[in-house]
Amino acid sequence: MQKFHKNIVLVGFMGVGKSTVGKLLAKQTGYTFLDTDQVIEEKEGFSISEIFERKGENYFREIEKEVIRHISQRDDSLIVATGGGALLKPENLKNLKKIGCLICLRASAEEILKRVKNEKHRPLLRGDNPLGEIKALMRERELTYQAAEWVIETDQKTPQEIYKNIKEKILKHSSNCPLSVQVQLGGERTYPILLGRGTVFQLGEYLGRQHKGKVAVMTNPLVWKLHGAALRKSLVGAGFKILVIQIPDGERYKNIRWVNYAIGELLKNKFERGSPILAFGGGVIGDLAGFVSGTFLRGTPFVQVPTTLIAQVDSSIGGKTGVNHPLGKNLIGIFHQPGFVWMDTEFLQTLKKRDYTSGLAEVIKYGVIDDEKLFEFLEKSRDLILQKDPETVFHLVKRSCEIKAHVVSQDEKESGLRKILNYGHTMGHAIEAVTRYKTYRHGEAIAIGMHFAASVALNGGDCSKDLVERQKNLIESLNLPALLPKLKRKEILKSMAFDKKVKAGQIYFILPKTIGEVVIKPVDAKLIEKTMITLIH
C-alpha cells in the first residue's frame, strides 16, 4: 500500500468529488476515511439538509467546528473530506492544518451544477437560479480555499482521474507537502506562510495560481549561485519570464542607492503594477525587495522566499520593509505585506556557520518574550541545533513563525503588542549603526542587545538574576556573543536616540520579567549608561 508522509485533508466546493476521491485515497493507503458531513449526520441523527431546516446554518457550523476540532486531536492516519463551507471559520482552518496537508479540489460553477443538479440534499441550492447561487457561494468562499497547499482541477474528470492526478502530482511528493501558518490580517490581506523541506520546485506552480507573465527575482550573487537554478526551473516550468536583479550581499548595501538601481531595472524591462517581485535571500534582500515592491508604481505584488534562518524566523513575516540611513537602521521604510511567504528549510543547510548561529538569536528572542517551552527546548537541544538536524531546525522555524504570525495578526502596524518583537533590538541596532554594519551579523548584535536588556531589567528591579544568567548561558551555548564590545558610550546613546521606539525624547526598552513575559517601558539614560559600564568587556 502507498503510505504518505502525513494525513490528507480534502477541501473545496460542493460537488468537486471530495468524498468519492477521499474514499479512493483511503483504500489505496489503508488510512481511515472520515467525511465531516457524514460524522455530523451520525452525531445528530439527521441529514445535513434536515439539520439546516430544523436548526439553521449557524447551528450546523457550530457542530461542524466541534467535529473538526475533535478529529484534529486524533493521532491515527487519516484521509478527511470536509464540507464546502468548512473553511469559513478560522478555527476550522487552524485545526484542519493540524490534521495534515490541505488539498483543494476545484471545478467551474457550470461543472458543479451538472454534478449536483439532481441531488435533493443540498440545503444551500434551493432557489430558482442554482447556477447563480453556486457562483455567489464560490465567490464568498474563494479566499478560504487559497489556504490549501495544493489545488487540483476536476472539470470533466472522473473520480478515478482526479485520484490519479493527486497520486502522480502531489502524493509523489507528499514528504514535501508544505504546512501553512496564517497571518490573519482580515479579508484579502490575510496570507499564508508555507513551510516545507525541499519544496522550492513547487513554488512556481503555487505562484502561477495568482499571477502570470513576468516575475522579478531580487537576490544576491551567493544565493543565486547556490539555489538559483532550482528556483529558475520552478518558475520557468510554471510559464514565468524571469528578471533577476542581483544586489551585493551585506547590510551596508541596504540603502536608497540600490533601491534606485532595482527600480531602474524594472523600468528598463517594462514591468507593470501587476507583475510580482520575489525576494530570494536573507533579511537584507527581503527588506530591500519589499521596499521596492511597495513603492514601485505605488505598489506591486510581493512574495518572500527567505533563504537564511534569520529571515525565515523573523524578517520575512509581517510586512516590515525598508532601508538604512547613515544615522540609523531601517529609518526609511513602509509596511508592505507579501502575498505569501514560501519557506524551504533545506536552504538553511548551505548557510555558513556564523550566519546560521546569528539567526538563532531571533529564536531565543521568541522564547523570552512569549514561549517558555521553546526556551527550554533550545536549552535541551543545543547539539541537534548546532548540527542543523533537519527535524530540529524545522521545528524551530515553525514555532517561530507561529509566534510571529500570532503577534502580527493582532498588531500589524506596531502600535502596541508587536513592539515586543523588538526585544534586544534597541541596543542591537545601535551596535550595528556605530560599527557601520561591518563588524556584527544582525543576530549577533541582537544577542548582545538581549543580554543588555535583561541586565537593564535586573538593575531596574524588573527581573531576577537567575533569568539574566539563564539567558546569557543559552546565548553563549549557541555560540553567540552576550557582552558589550568596547564602543564609545556617547555614540551608542546618540544612535539609540534615533530608535523608532523613542517617544517624547525617552528611550523605550522591551524588558523581560520572566521567561515568556516582557514589559515595554521607558528607561532613564543614567540606568542605560550604568548598565553599559558593567557589561563592556
C-alpha positions in Angstrom: 0.0 0.0 0.0 1.1 3.6 -0.7 1.9 5.4 2.5 2.0 9.2 2.8 4.3 11.4 4.9 1.2 13.0 6.5 -2.6 12.9 6.6 -4.6 14.4 3.7 -7.5 16.8 4.1 -9.6 17.4 1.0 -11.3 20.8 0.8 -13.3 22.6 -1.8 -16.8 23.5 -3.0 -19.7 21.0 -3.1 -19.7 18.6 -6.0 -16.0 18.6 -6.7 -15.6 15.0 -5.6 -14.1 15.2 -2.1 -15.9 12.2 -0.6 -15.5 9.9 -3.6 -11.8 10.8 -4.1 -11.2 10.6 -0.4 -12.5 7.0 -0.3 -10.2 6.1 -3.2 -7.2 7.6 -1.4 -8.1 5.8 1.8 -8.4 2.5 0.0 -5.0 3.0 -1.6 -3.3 3.8 1.7 -5.2 1.8 4.3 -5.8 5.1 6.1 -9.1 5.8 7.9 -11.5 7.8 5.8 -13.7 10.5 7.5 -16.3 12.7 5.9 -17.1 15.6 8.2 -20.6 15.9 6.9 -21.2 12.2 7.5 -19.8 12.4 11.0 -22.2 15.3 11.7 -25.2 13.3 10.4 -24.3 10.3 12.6 -23.8 12.6 15.6 -27.1 14.5 15.1 -29.3 11.7 13.8 -30.4 13.8 10.8 -29.2 14.5 7.3 -27.4 17.8 6.6 -30.4 19.2 4.8 -32.6 18.3 7.8 -30.2 20.0 10.2 -30.4 23.1 8.1 -34.2 23.0 8.0 -34.7 22.3 11.7 -31.9 24.3 13.4 -30.4 26.6 10.7 -26.9 27.1 9.2 -25.4 28.7 12.3 -26.2 25.6 14.4 -24.7 23.4 11.7 -21.5 25.5 11.6 -21.0 25.2 15.3 -21.4 21.4 15.2 -19.1 21.3 12.2 -16.5 23.2 14.2 -16.7 20.8 17.1 -16.4 17.8 14.8 -13.3 19.2 13.1 -11.7 20.1 16.5 -12.3 16.5 17.7 -10.8 15.0 14.5 -7.7 17.2 14.9 -7.0 15.6 18.2 -6.8 12.1 16.7 -3.3 10.6 16.2 -4.2 7.9 13.6 -3.6 8.0 9.8 -6.5 9.9 8.1 -8.0 11.0 4.9 -10.5 13.7 5.7 -13.2 15.1 3.3 -14.7 18.4 4.5 -17.9 20.2 3.8 -17.8 23.0 1.2 -18.1 25.8 3.8 -15.8 24.2 6.4 -13.1 26.9 6.0 -15.4 29.8 6.6 -14.5 29.6 10.3 -10.8 30.4 11.0 -10.8 27.9 13.9 -11.6 25.1 11.4 -8.6 26.1 9.2 -6.3 26.1 12.2 -7.5 22.6 13.2 -7.5 21.1 9.7 -3.9 22.2 9.3 -3.1 20.2 12.5 -4.6 17.1 10.8 -2.5 17.2 7.6 -1.9 18.6 4.2 -4.8 20.5 2.7 -5.6 19.8 -1.0 -8.3 21.8 -2.7 -10.4 20.2 -5.4 -11.7 22.8 -7.8 -14.3 22.9 -10.6 -16.2 25.5 -12.6 -19.7 26.6 -11.5 -21.1 25.0 -14.6 -19.4 21.7 -14.0 -20.6 21.7 -10.4 -24.2 22.3 -11.4 -24.1 19.3 -13.8 -22.9 17.1 -10.9 -25.3 18.2 -8.2 -28.5 19.4 -10.1 -30.3 16.1 -9.4 -29.3 15.8 -5.8 -32.0 16.7 -3.3 -29.8 17.1 -0.2 -28.1 20.3 -1.0 -29.6 22.8 1.5 -27.9 25.9 0.0 -29.2 25.3 -3.5 -33.0 25.5 -3.1 -33.7 28.7 -5.2 -34.8 29.2 -8.8 -31.3 30.1 -10.0 -28.9 27.3 -8.8 -26.1 28.4 -11.1 -26.3 31.9 -9.8 -26.3 30.6 -6.2 -23.3 28.4 -6.9 -21.3 31.3 -8.3 -22.3 33.6 -5.4 -21.2 30.9 -2.9 -18.0 30.3 -4.8 -17.1 34.0 -4.7 -17.8 34.0 -0.9 -15.6 31.1 -0.3 -12.8 31.5 -2.9 -10.4 33.2 -0.5 -10.7 30.5 2.1 -9.8 27.8 -0.4 -6.5 29.6 -1.1 -5.2 28.3 2.3 -4.8 24.9 0.7 -1.3 23.8 -0.2 -2.4 22.2 -3.5 -5.2 22.8 -6.0 -6.4 20.1 -8.4 -8.7 21.0 -11.3 -11.5 18.5 -11.6 -13.6 19.7 -14.6 -14.6 16.9 -17.0 -12.7 14.3 -14.9 -13.9 11.1 -13.3 -13.2 10.5 -9.6 -10.6 7.9 -10.8 -8.8 10.5 -12.9 -8.8 13.0 -10.1 -7.4 10.4 -7.8 -4.6 9.6 -10.3 -3.8 13.4 -10.6 -3.4 13.6 -6.8 -1.3 10.4 -6.7 1.0 11.4 -9.5 1.3 15.1 -8.9 1.1 15.5 -5.2 1.4 12.3 -3.2 4.5 11.5 -5.1 6.0 14.5 -3.2 3.9 14.1 0.0 7.0 14.3 2.2 7.5 17.8 0.9 3.9 19.0 1.2 4.2 22.4 2.9 2.5 23.2 6.1 0.6 26.5 6.4 0.7 29.2 9.1 -1.8 32.0 8.5 -1.1 35.7 9.1 -4.6 36.8 9.9 -4.9 40.5 8.8 -8.5 40.2 7.6 -10.0 39.6 4.2 -7.8 39.6 1.2 -4.8 40.8 3.2 -4.6 37.5 5.2 -1.8 35.4 3.8 -0.1 32.1 4.4 3.4 31.2 5.5 4.1 27.9 3.7 6.8 25.7 5.4 8.4 22.6 4.0 11.6 20.8 3.2 12.8 20.6 -0.4 9.7 22.4 -1.7 11.3 25.0 -4.0 10.2 23.0 -7.0 6.5 23.6 -6.1 6.9 27.4 -5.8 6.3 28.3 -9.5 3.1 26.4 -9.7 1.8 28.0 -6.5 2.7 31.5 -7.7 1.1 30.7 -11.0 -2.3 30.3 -9.4 -2.2 34.1 -8.7 0.0 35.6 -11.3 1.1 35.1 -14.9 3.8 36.6 -17.2 6.8 38.3 -15.7 8.4 38.0 -12.2 11.3 39.9 -10.9 13.6 37.9 -8.6 15.7 40.2 -6.3 18.6 38.2 -4.8 22.3 38.3 -4.1 25.1 36.6 -6.0 25.8 33.8 -3.5 22.1 32.8 -3.0 21.6 32.8 -6.8 24.7 30.7 -7.3 23.6 28.1 -4.7 19.9 27.9 -5.3 19.1 30.0 -8.4 18.9 27.0 -10.8 16.2 25.3 -8.7 14.1 28.5 -8.5 14.5 29.3 -12.1 13.4 25.8 -13.1 10.3 26.1 -10.9 9.3 29.5 -12.2 10.1 28.8 -15.9 8.2 25.5 -15.6 5.1 27.4 -14.5 5.4 29.7 -17.5 7.0 32.8 -16.0 9.5 35.1 -17.7 12.2 36.0 -15.1 14.2 39.1 -14.5 17.0 38.5 -12.0 18.2 41.6 -10.1 21.3 40.9 -8.0 22.2 43.1 -5.1 25.6 42.8 -3.3 25.4 40.8 -0.1 25.5 42.8 3.2 23.6 45.2 5.4 25.6 48.2 4.1 24.0 47.7 0.7 20.5 48.1 2.0 20.2 51.8 1.0 18.4 54.1 -1.4 21.1 53.8 -4.0 20.3 50.1 -4.5 16.6 50.8 -4.4 17.1 53.2 -7.3 19.1 50.6 -9.2 16.4 47.9 -8.8 13.6 50.2 -9.8 15.7 51.2 -12.9 16.0 47.6 -13.9 12.2 47.1 -13.5 11.5 50.2 -15.7 14.0 49.1 -18.4 12.3 45.7 -18.6 8.8 47.3 -18.7 7.5 45.8 -15.5 3.9 46.7 -14.7 1.9 47.1 -11.5 0.6 43.6 -11.6 4.0 41.9 -12.0 5.2 40.3 -8.8 8.5 41.0 -7.2 10.1 38.0 -5.4 12.6 38.4 -2.6 15.0 35.4 -2.7 17.6 35.7 0.0 18.1 36.8 3.6 16.8 39.8 5.6 18.7 42.4 3.6 17.2 41.2 0.3 13.7 40.8 1.9 13.7 44.3 3.4 15.1 45.9 0.2 12.8 44.0 -2.2 9.8 44.6 -0.1 10.5 48.4 -0.1 11.0 48.3 -3.9 7.8 46.4 -4.3 5.8 48.7 -2.1 7.0 51.9 -3.8 7.4 50.9 -7.4 4.3 52.2 -9.3 2.8 52.7 -5.8 2.8 49.0 -5.0 3.2 45.7 -6.8 2.6 42.1 -5.6 5.3 40.8 -3.3 6.5 37.4 -2.4 9.0 36.4 0.3 11.3 33.4 -0.3 13.7 33.6 2.6 16.9 31.6 2.5 18.5 32.4 5.9 17.4 31.4 9.3 17.1 35.0 10.5 14.8 35.7 7.5 12.7 32.6 7.9 12.0 33.0 11.6 11.7 36.8 11.6 12.2 39.4 8.9 10.2 37.8 6.1 7.0 37.8 8.2 4.9 40.8 9.0 5.4 43.3 6.1 8.1 45.5 7.5 10.3 46.7 4.7 12.9 49.4 4.4 16.4 50.6 4.0 19.1 52.1 6.2 20.1 55.8 6.7 23.6 56.8 7.8 22.1 57.8 11.2 20.3 54.5 11.8 18.9 51.2 10.7 15.6 50.9 8.9 14.7 54.5 9.3 13.3 54.7 5.8 10.5 52.2 5.1 6.9 51.1 4.8 4.6 48.3 5.8 4.0 46.2 2.6 2.7 42.7 3.2 3.6 39.8 0.9 1.0 37.7 -0.9 2.6 34.7 0.7 5.9 33.6 2.3 7.5 30.4 1.0 9.9 28.7 3.4 12.1 25.8 2.3 14.2 24.8 5.3 16.6 22.9 3.0 18.1 26.3 2.1 19.4 26.5 5.6 21.7 23.5 5.2 24.0 25.6 2.9 24.3 28.5 5.4 27.7 29.3 6.8 28.1 28.5 10.5 28.2 32.2 11.5 25.1 33.1 9.5 23.2 30.2 10.9 24.0 30.8 14.6 23.2 34.5 14.0 19.6 33.5 13.2 19.3 31.6 16.4 19.3 34.9 18.3 15.8 35.6 17.0 14.6 32.2 18.0 15.9 32.8 21.6 14.0 36.1 21.5 10.7 34.3 20.9 11.3 32.1 23.8 12.0 35.0 26.1 9.1 37.2 25.0 6.4 34.5 24.5 7.2 30.8 25.0 9.0 29.3 27.9 8.7 25.8 26.4 10.5 27.0 23.3 13.2 28.5 25.5 13.5 25.1 27.4 13.7 23.3 24.0 16.6 25.5 23.0 18.4 24.7 26.3 18.0 21.0 25.9 18.6 20.6 22.2 21.9 22.5 21.8 23.8 19.7 20.0 21.0 19.0 17.5 20.5 22.7 16.8 24.2 23.3 16.1 24.4 20.2 13.9 21.5 21.6 11.9 19.4 18.5 12.4 16.7 18.9 9.8 13.7 18.0 12.0 15.0 20.2 14.8 15.6 23.1 12.5 12.1 22.7 11.0 10.6 22.8 14.5 12.4 26.0 15.4 11.3 27.7 12.2 7.7 26.5 12.5 7.3 27.6 16.1 9.0 30.9 15.5 6.6 31.6 12.6 3.6 30.7 14.7 4.6 33.2 17.4 5.4 36.0 15.0 2.2 35.4 12.9 0.1 35.5 16.0 1.6 38.8 17.2 1.5 40.4 13.7 -2.1 39.3 13.3 -3.1 41.3 16.4 -0.9 44.3 15.7 0.1 44.8 12.1 1.5 48.4 12.4 3.4 48.0 15.7 1.1 50.3 17.7 1.2 48.0 20.7 1.8 44.3 21.1 4.1 44.0 18.1 6.7 46.1 19.8 7.7 43.1 21.9 9.3 41.7 18.8 11.9 44.4 19.2 13.4 42.7 22.3 17.1 43.2 22.2 16.9 45.5 19.1 17.3 48.9 20.8 20.9 48.2 21.8 21.4 45.7 18.9 20.5 48.3 16.2 22.8 50.9 17.9 25.7 48.5 17.9 25.2 47.8 14.2 25.0 51.5 13.3 28.0 52.5 15.4 30.1 49.7 13.8 28.7 50.7 10.3 27.2 47.2 9.8 30.7 45.8 9.2 31.6 44.0 12.5 28.5 42.1 13.6 25.8 40.0 12.0 22.4 41.2 12.8 21.7 38.3 15.2 25.0 38.7 17.0 24.1 42.3 17.7 20.6 41.3 18.9 22.1 38.6 21.2 24.2 41.3 22.8 21.1 43.6 22.9 19.1 40.9 24.7 21.7 40.4 27.4 21.9 44.2 27.8 18.1 44.5 28.0 17.9 41.7 30.7 20.7 43.4 32.6 18.8 46.7 32.5 15.7 44.9 33.8 17.8 43.4 36.6 19.3 46.8 37.6 15.8 48.4 37.4 14.2 45.7 39.6 12.1 44.1 36.8 13.6 40.6 36.7 15.7 38.2 38.6 19.4 37.5 38.4 18.6 33.9 37.6 16.8 35.0 34.4 19.8 37.1 33.3 22.2 34.2 33.8 19.9 31.6 32.2 19.5 33.7 29.1 23.2 34.5 28.9 24.1 30.9 29.3 21.8 30.0 26.4 23.1 32.8 24.2 26.7 31.7 24.7 26.0 28.0 24.4 24.7 28.6 20.9 27.9 30.4 20.0 26.5 33.9 20.2 28.1 36.9 21.9 26.5 38.4 25.0 28.9 41.1 26.4 29.1 44.6 25.0 32.1 45.4 22.8 34.3 48.4 23.7 32.5 51.1 21.8 32.1 54.8 22.7 29.1 55.1 25.0 28.2 58.5 23.7 28.0 57.2 20.1 25.7 54.3 21.2 23.4 56.7 23.2 23.3 59.0 20.2 22.3 56.1 17.9 19.6 55.0 20.4 18.1 58.5 20.2 17.1 57.7 16.6 15.5 54.4 17.5 11.9 54.1 16.3 10.8 53.3 19.9 11.8 56.7 21.2 8.8 58.6 22.3 8.8 62.2 23.7 12.6 62.0 23.9 12.5 58.9 26.1 14.2 55.6 25.0 11.8 52.6 25.4 13.1 49.1 26.1 11.4 45.7 26.0 12.4 44.2 29.3 12.0 40.6 30.5 10.0 39.9 33.6 10.1 36.1 33.4 11.0 33.7 30.6 7.9 34.1 28.4 6.8 37.5 29.6 8.1 41.0 28.8 7.2 44.6 29.6 7.6 47.8 27.5 8.8 50.8 29.5 11.0 53.9 29.2 14.5 53.6 30.6 16.4 56.5 32.1 19.7 57.4 30.3 21.6 57.1 33.5 20.5 53.5 34.0 21.4 52.7 30.4 24.9 54.1 30.9 25.4 52.4 34.2 24.5 49.1 32.7 26.8 49.7 29.7 29.7 50.3 32.0 29.2 47.0 33.9 28.8 44.9 30.7 31.6 46.2 28.4 34.4 43.6 28.1 
